[in-house]
Amino acid sequence: MILEEIERQYDVVIDGKDNLKEIVTRDFSRGSSLDDILNNIIGRPSGIKFEKVSKNRYRVIK
C-alpha cells in the first residue's frame, strides 16, 4: 500500500492505515512535502483525511 511506502520514505508512522478498505495508489515525487502528499495527492481524491499528531506521526480520519 502506498501509505506504507510513505512511512518508509518519510520516516513517519500513519495510525489507522490498516483500517482503510480502499486500495490507495498514487504517484508522488520524493521532493513533495509530506503534508502535500497526504492531504492533496492522496487525501483529496480518495476522501481520506490525515491529522498530524506529532512530528513523525499522523493518523487517518475518515
Secondary structure, DSSP 8 states (H G I E B T S, - for coil): -HHHHHHHHHT-EEETGGG--S-------TTS-HHHIIIIIIIHHHT-EEEEEETTEEEEE-
